[in-house]
Each structure stands twice: as structure tokens, then as C-alpha cells.
Amino acid sequence: MKRIVTHLIKLQQELQQLANPKQKEILQRFFKTGVGEYGEGDVFLGIKVPVQRKVAKKYQTLLSLVDIETLLKSKIHEYRFTALILLEHCYQKADDKKTFFNFYIHNAQYINNWDLVDRNPIFLKNRISDSVIPNYRHC
């Protein structure tokens, strides 16, 4: 049987090929992934953010929300970070921004490290100011 290679699989393979073992060690220490630490269980590939942005840009119109959710549920930190880059792109282009806000909130448990939380302040701030907190004022 022939295996269908989806855009999601291609993105994951591309990120795997960009893995950097030396950077992986540094990031796993920096993000406190040891037993009992706040990032416990996170797995890093060792890919720097500008490289992740470049990969995400190639796939930003090719992946569905189901694909993005698959990335977000991964133990691999760079998959989750790339998913949030893709989600932000979707949000910015969408007419129905509430769908993406709700998706973010529904999957918040996977956004479990400070750099992941920092990834999406713009769309959260805009959505919160527009609907959740009516009297919220932008700084």
C-alpha cells in the first residue's frame, strides 16, 4: 500500500531534518525540561526561531486547523511553536477571528512554556479586547 505524504508530514520531516543536536542540548537546559522542572517532558529538536518561521511560511496556506492541532499536541517543542506561527497567520487572514481564538483557548493546555505563550499576544489581545472584556483598553 502506498503511503500518502501530506503537507503536515512534509513539514514534520523538514523540521526533523533541521534538527541540531548541540542546540537541542542547550535548549533543553534553558527551557528546564528535567524531571520536576516547568518544561518537564518537552522534547527539543534544536531549531532556532528564524528557521522555524521560514519553514512555517512555506506551509502557511497548506495546513488545516486539524493539522495545526496535531502539531500543538506534540511533545516536540518546535512543532508546537511552528503551529502557533501558523495559527497566527490564519488568524490574521480570517474573517471569522473568533474561530481561531476559540481554537487557541481550547488547545491552551499544549501552550505550556513561556516562549509559546509569548508567541501569540497580538491575536489574543485583539480577541480579548473585542469580545471577552468589553471595556479593555489597548496600551
Backbone as JSON Lines, residues from 0, in Angstrom:
{"i":0,"aa":"M","n":[0.85,-1.18,0.0],"ca":[0.0,0.0,0.0],"c":[0.89,1.24,0.0]}
{"i":1,"aa":"K","n":[0.54,2.21,-0.82],"ca":[1.31,3.44,-0.94],"c":[0.91,4.42,0.17]}
{"i":2,"aa":"R","n":[1.89,4.98,0.81],"ca":[1.62,5.95,1.89],"c":[1.44,7.34,1.29]}
{"i":3,"aa":"I","n":[0.41,8.01,1.72],"ca":[0.15,9.38,1.26],"c":[0.97,10.32,2.14]}
{"i":4,"aa":"V","n":[1.79,11.14,1.5],"ca":[2.6,12.11,2.23],"c":[1.87,13.44,2.19]}
{"i":5,"aa":"T","n":[1.35,13.83,3.33],"ca":[0.6,15.08,3.42],"c":[1.54,16.25,3.66]}
{"i":6,"aa":"H","n":[0.96,17.44,3.57],"ca":[1.75,18.64,3.87],"c":[2.22,18.63,5.32]}
{"i":7,"aa":"L","n":[1.38,18.11,6.21],"ca":[1.77,18.02,7.62],"c":[3.0,17.12,7.78]}
{"i":8,"aa":"I","n":[2.98,15.98,7.13],"ca":[4.13,15.07,7.22],"c":[5.37,15.73,6.63]}
{"i":9,"aa":"K","n":[5.22,16.43,5.53],"ca":[6.36,17.11,4.91],"c":[6.94,18.17,5.86]}
{"i":10,"aa":"L","n":[6.07,18.93,6.51],"ca":[6.54,19.94,7.46],"c":[7.3,19.26,8.61]}
{"i":11,"aa":"Q","n":[6.73,18.2,9.16],"ca":[7.39,17.49,10.25],"c":[8.75,16.93,9.81]}
{"i":12,"aa":"Q","n":[8.79,16.36,8.62],"ca":[10.05,15.82,8.11],"c":[11.08,16.92,7.92]}
{"i":13,"aa":"E","n":[10.63,18.06,7.42],"ca":[11.55,19.18,7.22],"c":[12.13,19.66,8.55]}
{"i":14,"aa":"L","n":[11.28,19.77,9.55],"ca":[11.78,20.18,10.87],"c":[12.74,19.13,11.43]}
{"i":15,"aa":"Q","n":[12.43,17.86,11.26],"ca":[13.32,16.81,11.74],"c":[14.69,16.88,11.07]}
{"i":16,"aa":"Q","n":[14.71,17.21,9.78],"ca":[15.97,17.31,9.04],"c":[16.8,18.52,9.5]}
{"i":17,"aa":"L","n":[16.14,19.51,10.05],"ca":[16.82,20.72,10.52],"c":[17.32,20.6,11.96]}
{"i":18,"aa":"A","n":[17.05,19.46,12.58],"ca":[17.45,19.26,13.98],"c":[18.95,19.48,14.16]}
{"i":19,"aa":"N","n":[19.28,20.09,15.3],"ca":[20.67,20.4,15.62],"c":[20.95,19.85,17.04]}
{"i":20,"aa":"P","n":[21.66,18.74,17.14],"ca":[21.88,18.11,18.45],"c":[22.54,19.01,19.48]}
{"i":21,"aa":"K","n":[23.5,19.83,19.07],"ca":[24.15,20.73,20.04],"c":[23.17,21.77,20.56]}
{"i":22,"aa":"Q","n":[22.39,22.36,19.66],"ca":[21.39,23.36,20.06],"c":[20.29,22.71,20.89]}
{"i":23,"aa":"K","n":[19.98,21.46,20.6],"ca":[18.97,20.71,21.36],"c":[19.36,20.65,22.82]}
{"i":24,"aa":"E","n":[20.6,20.3,23.1],"ca":[21.08,20.22,24.49],"c":[20.95,21.56,25.19]}
{"i":25,"aa":"I","n":[21.35,22.62,24.51],"ca":[21.28,23.97,25.09],"c":[19.83,24.32,25.41]}
{"i":26,"aa":"L","n":[18.93,24.1,24.45],"ca":[17.52,24.46,24.64],"c":[16.86,23.63,25.72]}
{"i":27,"aa":"Q","n":[17.18,22.36,25.82],"ca":[16.57,21.53,26.85],"c":[17.0,21.98,28.25]}
{"i":28,"aa":"R","n":[18.23,22.47,28.37],"ca":[18.65,23.04,29.67],"c":[17.98,24.38,29.91]}
{"i":29,"aa":"F","n":[17.99,25.25,28.89],"ca":[17.45,26.6,29.02],"c":[15.96,26.57,29.37]}
{"i":30,"aa":"F","n":[15.21,25.66,28.76],"ca":[13.76,25.59,28.99],"c":[13.37,24.61,30.09]}
{"i":31,"aa":"K","n":[14.35,24.22,30.88],"ca":[14.11,23.45,32.11],"c":[13.22,22.22,31.86]}
{"i":32,"aa":"T","n":[13.74,21.27,31.07],"ca":[12.96,20.1,30.71],"c":[13.25,18.88,31.58]}
{"i":33,"aa":"G","n":[14.03,19.06,32.62],"ca":[14.35,17.95,33.51],"c":[13.19,17.56,34.4]}
{"i":34,"aa":"V","n":[13.33,16.44,35.08],"ca":[12.3,15.93,35.98],"c":[12.0,16.98,37.05]}
{"i":35,"aa":"G","n":[10.71,17.31,37.2],"ca":[10.27,18.27,38.2],"c":[10.4,19.73,37.78]}
{"i":36,"aa":"E","n":[10.99,19.98,36.63],"ca":[11.13,21.36,36.16],"c":[9.91,21.76,35.35]}
{"i":37,"aa":"Y","n":[9.72,23.08,35.13],"ca":[8.49,23.56,34.49],"c":[8.31,23.05,33.06]}
{"i":38,"aa":"G","n":[9.37,22.73,32.36],"ca":[9.27,22.23,30.99],"c":[9.41,20.72,30.88]}
{"i":39,"aa":"E","n":[9.2,20.04,32.0],"ca":[9.39,18.59,32.02],"c":[8.59,17.91,30.9]}
{"i":40,"aa":"G","n":[9.27,17.05,30.17],"ca":[8.62,16.3,29.1],"c":[8.76,16.92,27.72]}
{"i":41,"aa":"D","n":[9.1,18.2,27.65],"ca":[9.29,18.82,26.34],"c":[10.5,18.2,25.66]}
{"i":42,"aa":"V","n":[10.36,17.95,24.38],"ca":[11.44,17.42,23.56],"c":[11.8,18.5,22.55]}
{"i":43,"aa":"F","n":[13.07,18.76,22.44],"ca":[13.54,19.79,21.5],"c":[14.3,19.16,20.35]}
{"i":44,"aa":"L","n":[14.19,19.79,19.19],"ca":[14.97,19.39,18.03],"c":[16.23,20.24,17.9]}
{"i":45,"aa":"G","n":[16.19,21.43,18.5],"ca":[17.34,22.33,18.43],"c":[17.29,23.26,17.23]}
{"i":46,"aa":"I","n":[16.1,23.7,16.88],"ca":[15.92,24.59,15.72],"c":[15.63,26.0,16.22]}
{"i":47,"aa":"K","n":[16.4,26.95,15.74],"ca":[16.21,28.34,16.16],"c":[14.95,28.94,15.53]}
{"i":48,"aa":"V","n":[14.4,29.94,16.18],"ca":[13.12,30.54,15.79],"c":[13.11,31.06,14.34]}
{"i":49,"aa":"P","n":[14.12,31.79,13.87],"ca":[14.04,32.27,12.48],"c":[13.9,31.13,11.46]}
{"i":50,"aa":"V","n":[14.51,30.01,11.75],"ca":[14.41,28.85,10.86],"c":[12.99,28.29,10.9]}
{"i":51,"aa":"Q","n":[12.4,28.24,12.09],"ca":[11.02,27.76,12.22],"c":[10.05,28.68,11.47]}
{"i":52,"aa":"R","n":[10.28,29.97,11.56],"ca":[9.43,30.93,10.83],"c":[9.5,30.69,9.33]}
{"i":53,"aa":"K","n":[10.71,30.44,8.85],"ca":[10.91,30.2,7.41],"c":[10.16,28.95,6.96]}
{"i":54,"aa":"V","n":[10.24,27.89,7.74],"ca":[9.53,26.65,7.42],"c":[8.02,26.9,7.46]}
{"i":55,"aa":"A","n":[7.55,27.55,8.5],"ca":[6.11,27.81,8.65],"c":[5.58,28.6,7.45]}
{"i":56,"aa":"K","n":[6.34,29.55,6.99],"ca":[5.9,30.38,5.86],"c":[5.61,29.53,4.62]}
{"i":57,"aa":"K","n":[6.41,28.5,4.41],"ca":[6.21,27.62,3.25],"c":[4.88,26.86,3.33]}
{"i":58,"aa":"Y","n":[4.39,26.62,4.54],"ca":[3.2,25.79,4.73],"c":[1.97,26.59,5.2]}
{"i":59,"aa":"Q","n":[2.09,27.89,5.29],"ca":[1.04,28.67,5.94],"c":[-0.33,28.61,5.25]}
{"i":60,"aa":"T","n":[-0.37,28.3,3.98],"ca":[-1.66,28.17,3.3],"c":[-2.01,26.72,2.99]}
{"i":61,"aa":"L","n":[-1.21,25.79,3.46],"ca":[-1.38,24.39,3.09],"c":[-1.92,23.5,4.19]}
{"i":62,"aa":"L","n":[-1.92,23.98,5.42],"ca":[-2.33,23.14,6.54],"c":[-3.69,23.55,7.08]}
{"i":63,"aa":"S","n":[-4.43,22.57,7.53],"ca":[-5.75,22.81,8.13],"c":[-5.6,23.03,9.64]}
{"i":64,"aa":"L","n":[-6.7,23.41,10.27],"ca":[-6.69,23.53,11.73],"c":[-6.46,22.17,12.39]}
{"i":65,"aa":"V","n":[-6.91,21.11,11.76],"ca":[-6.65,19.76,12.29],"c":[-5.14,19.49,12.28]}
{"i":66,"aa":"D","n":[-4.47,19.89,11.2],"ca":[-3.02,19.73,11.12],"c":[-2.32,20.55,12.2]}
{"i":67,"aa":"I","n":[-2.76,21.78,12.37],"ca":[-2.16,22.67,13.37],"c":[-2.38,22.08,14.77]}
{"i":68,"aa":"E","n":[-3.56,21.53,15.0],"ca":[-3.84,20.92,16.3],"c":[-2.93,19.7,16.53]}
{"i":69,"aa":"T","n":[-2.68,18.94,15.49],"ca":[-1.77,17.8,15.59],"c":[-0.38,18.27,16.02]}
{"i":70,"aa":"L","n":[0.09,19.35,15.42],"ca":[1.39,19.91,15.79],"c":[1.38,20.39,17.24]}
{"i":71,"aa":"L","n":[0.3,21.06,17.63],"ca":[0.2,21.58,19.0],"c":[0.21,20.48,20.06]}
{"i":72,"aa":"K","n":[-0.31,19.32,19.73],"ca":[-0.4,18.23,20.7],"c":[0.89,17.41,20.8]}
{"i":73,"aa":"S","n":[1.87,17.77,20.02],"ca":[3.14,17.04,20.01],"c":[3.98,17.36,21.24]}
{"i":74,"aa":"K","n":[4.8,16.4,21.64],"ca":[5.78,16.64,22.71],"c":[6.96,17.46,22.17]}
{"i":75,"aa":"I","n":[7.07,17.56,20.86],"ca":[8.19,18.28,20.25],"c":[7.89,19.78,20.26]}
{"i":76,"aa":"H","n":[8.72,20.47,20.99],"ca":[8.53,21.9,21.22],"c":[8.47,22.7,19.91]}
{"i":77,"aa":"E","n":[9.35,22.42,18.99],"ca":[9.39,23.17,17.73],"c":[8.14,22.92,16.89]}
{"i":78,"aa":"Y","n":[7.52,21.77,17.0],"ca":[6.25,21.53,16.32],"c":[5.19,22.48,16.88]}
{"i":79,"aa":"R","n":[5.14,22.57,18.2],"ca":[4.15,23.44,18.84],"c":[4.4,24.9,18.5]}
{"i":80,"aa":"F","n":[5.66,25.31,18.53],"ca":[6.0,26.7,18.22],"c":[5.61,27.02,16.77]}
{"i":81,"aa":"T","n":[5.94,26.12,15.85],"ca":[5.6,26.32,14.45],"c":[4.08,26.35,14.27]}
{"i":82,"aa":"A","n":[3.37,25.52,15.01],"ca":[1.9,25.53,14.95],"c":[1.35,26.9,15.33]}
{"i":83,"aa":"L","n":[1.94,27.53,16.32],"ca":[1.46,28.84,16.75],"c":[1.78,29.93,15.73]}
{"i":84,"aa":"I","n":[2.89,29.8,15.05],"ca":[3.19,30.72,13.95],"c":[2.12,30.58,12.87]}
{"i":85,"aa":"L","n":[1.79,29.34,12.53],"ca":[0.76,29.08,11.52],"c":[-0.61,29.58,11.97]}
{"i":86,"aa":"L","n":[-0.93,29.36,13.24],"ca":[-2.21,29.81,13.78],"c":[-2.33,31.33,13.72]}
{"i":87,"aa":"E","n":[-1.27,32.01,14.04],"ca":[-1.3,33.47,13.98],"c":[-1.54,33.94,12.55]}
{"i":88,"aa":"H","n":[-0.91,33.28,11.59],"ca":[-1.13,33.64,10.18],"c":[-2.61,33.44,9.82]}
{"i":89,"aa":"C","n":[-3.16,32.29,10.19],"ca":[-4.58,32.02,9.91],"c":[-5.48,33.08,10.53]}
{"i":90,"aa":"Y","n":[-5.18,33.42,11.76],"ca":[-5.98,34.41,12.48],"c":[-5.96,35.75,11.76]}
{"i":91,"aa":"Q","n":[-4.78,36.18,11.35],"ca":[-4.65,37.48,10.7],"c":[-5.39,37.54,9.37]}
{"i":92,"aa":"K","n":[-5.5,36.42,8.68],"ca":[-6.16,36.38,7.37],"c":[-7.66,36.09,7.46]}
{"i":93,"aa":"A","n":[-8.14,35.65,8.6],"ca":[-9.52,35.19,8.73],"c":[-10.52,36.32,8.88]}
{"i":94,"aa":"D","n":[-11.69,36.09,8.31],"ca":[-12.81,37.0,8.56],"c":[-13.45,36.65,9.9]}
{"i":95,"aa":"D","n":[-13.53,35.36,10.2],"ca":[-14.12,34.89,11.45],"c":[-13.0,34.61,12.46]}
{"i":96,"aa":"K","n":[-12.54,35.64,13.1],"ca":[-11.42,35.51,14.04],"c":[-11.79,34.72,15.29]}
{"i":97,"aa":"K","n":[-13.06,34.7,15.62],"ca":[-13.49,34.01,16.83],"c":[-13.17,32.52,16.77]}
{"i":98,"aa":"T","n":[-13.26,31.92,15.59],"ca":[-12.92,30.5,15.42],"c":[-11.49,30.23,15.88]}
{"i":99,"aa":"F","n":[-10.57,31.1,15.52],"ca":[-9.17,30.89,15.86],"c":[-8.89,31.2,17.32]}
{"i":100,"aa":"F","n":[-9.58,32.18,17.85],"ca":[-9.46,32.47,19.28],"c":[-9.94,31.27,20.09]}
{"i":101,"aa":"N","n":[-11.11,30.73,19.73],"ca":[-11.65,29.57,20.43],"c":[-10.73,28.35,20.29]}
{"i":102,"aa":"F","n":[-10.16,28.18,19.12],"ca":[-9.21,27.09,18.9],"c":[-8.01,27.24,19.85]}
{"i":103,"aa":"Y","n":[-7.5,28.46,19.95],"ca":[-6.36,28.73,20.84],"c":[-6.72,28.38,22.29]}
{"i":104,"aa":"I","n":[-7.85,28.85,22.75],"ca":[-8.28,28.61,24.12],"c":[-8.5,27.1,24.35]}
{"i":105,"aa":"H","n":[-9.12,26.44,23.4],"ca":[-9.39,25.0,23.51],"c":[-8.09,24.19,23.62]}
{"i":106,"aa":"N","n":[-7.02,24.69,23.0],"ca":[-5.74,23.97,22.98],"c":[-4.68,24.61,23.89]}
{"i":107,"aa":"A","n":[-5.12,25.46,24.79],"ca":[-4.18,26.2,25.65],"c":[-3.31,25.28,26.51]}
{"i":108,"aa":"Q","n":[-3.79,24.1,26.83],"ca":[-3.0,23.17,27.66],"c":[-1.7,22.75,26.99]}
{"i":109,"aa":"Y","n":[-1.62,22.87,25.67],"ca":[-0.4,22.5,24.94],"c":[0.56,23.68,24.78]}
{"i":110,"aa":"I","n":[0.08,24.85,25.17],"ca":[0.89,26.07,25.07],"c":[1.45,26.28,26.47]}
{"i":111,"aa":"N","n":[2.47,25.48,26.79],"ca":[2.87,25.27,28.18],"c":[4.27,25.77,28.51]}
{"i":112,"aa":"N","n":[4.79,26.66,27.74],"ca":[6.11,27.21,28.04],"c":[6.08,28.7,27.7]}
{"i":113,"aa":"W","n":[6.89,29.46,28.35],"ca":[6.81,30.92,28.22],"c":[6.99,31.4,26.79]}
{"i":114,"aa":"D","n":[7.85,30.76,26.01],"ca":[8.05,31.22,24.63],"c":[6.84,30.9,23.76]}
{"i":115,"aa":"L","n":[6.11,29.84,24.09],"ca":[4.89,29.53,23.35],"c":[3.78,30.52,23.71]}
{"i":116,"aa":"V","n":[3.67,30.86,24.96],"ca":[2.68,31.86,25.39],"c":[2.98,33.21,24.75]}
{"i":117,"aa":"D","n":[4.25,33.57,24.7],"ca":[4.64,34.85,24.11],"c":[4.42,34.89,22.6]}
{"i":118,"aa":"R","n":[4.24,33.76,21.97],"ca":[4.12,33.67,20.51],"c":[2.85,34.37,19.98]}
{"i":119,"aa":"N","n":[1.77,34.42,20.76],"ca":[0.51,34.88,20.23],"c":[-0.16,36.03,20.97]}
{"i":120,"aa":"P","n":[0.59,36.99,21.49],"ca":[-0.08,38.05,22.24],"c":[-0.96,38.95,21.37]}
{"i":121,"aa":"I","n":[-0.62,39.12,20.12],"ca":[-1.38,40.03,19.27],"c":[-2.79,39.51,19.05]}
{"i":122,"aa":"F","n":[-2.93,38.26,18.64],"ca":[-4.28,37.81,18.37],"c":[-5.08,37.61,19.64]}
{"i":123,"aa":"L","n":[-4.43,37.25,20.73],"ca":[-5.16,37.15,21.99],"c":[-5.59,38.52,22.48]}
{"i":124,"aa":"K","n":[-4.7,39.48,22.43],"ca":[-5.04,40.84,22.87],"c":[-6.21,41.39,22.06]}
{"i":125,"aa":"N","n":[-6.15,41.21,20.75],"ca":[-7.22,41.72,19.89],"c":[-8.53,41.03,20.18]}
{"i":126,"aa":"R","n":[-8.51,39.72,20.35],"ca":[-9.75,38.98,20.59],"c":[-10.31,39.3,21.96]}
{"i":127,"aa":"I","n":[-9.46,39.37,22.96],"ca":[-9.92,39.7,24.3],"c":[-10.52,41.09,24.32]}
{"i":128,"aa":"S","n":[-9.84,42.03,23.67],"ca":[-10.33,43.4,23.7],"c":[-11.64,43.54,22.93]}
{"i":129,"aa":"D","n":[-11.86,42.72,21.92],"ca":[-13.06,42.83,21.1],"c":[-14.28,42.15,21.71]}
{"i":130,"aa":"S","n":[-14.07,41.08,22.49],"ca":[-15.25,40.33,22.88],"c":[-15.31,39.9,24.35]}
{"i":131,"aa":"V","n":[-14.21,39.48,24.89],"ca":[-14.26,38.9,26.23],"c":[-14.34,39.98,27.31]}
{"i":132,"aa":"I","n":[-13.56,41.02,27.14],"ca":[-13.56,42.11,28.12],"c":[-13.95,43.39,27.39]}
{"i":133,"aa":"P","n":[-15.23,43.73,27.36],"ca":[-15.68,44.87,26.56],"c":[-15.02,46.21,26.88]}
{"i":134,"aa":"N","n":[-14.64,46.43,28.11],"ca":[-14.05,47.73,28.47],"c":[-12.52,47.71,28.47]}
{"i":135,"aa":"Y","n":[-11.92,46.65,27.91],"ca":[-10.48,46.54,27.84],"c":[-9.92,47.63,26.94]}
{"i":136,"aa":"R","n":[-8.88,48.3,27.38],"ca":[-8.24,49.34,26.58],"c":[-6.84,48.89,26.18]}
{"i":137,"aa":"H","n":[-6.52,49.11,24.89],"ca":[-5.19,48.78,24.42],"c":[-4.2,49.73,25.05]}
{"i":138,"aa":"C","n":[-3.01,49.22,25.36],"ca":[-1.96,50.06,25.94],"c":[-1.32,50.9,24.88]}
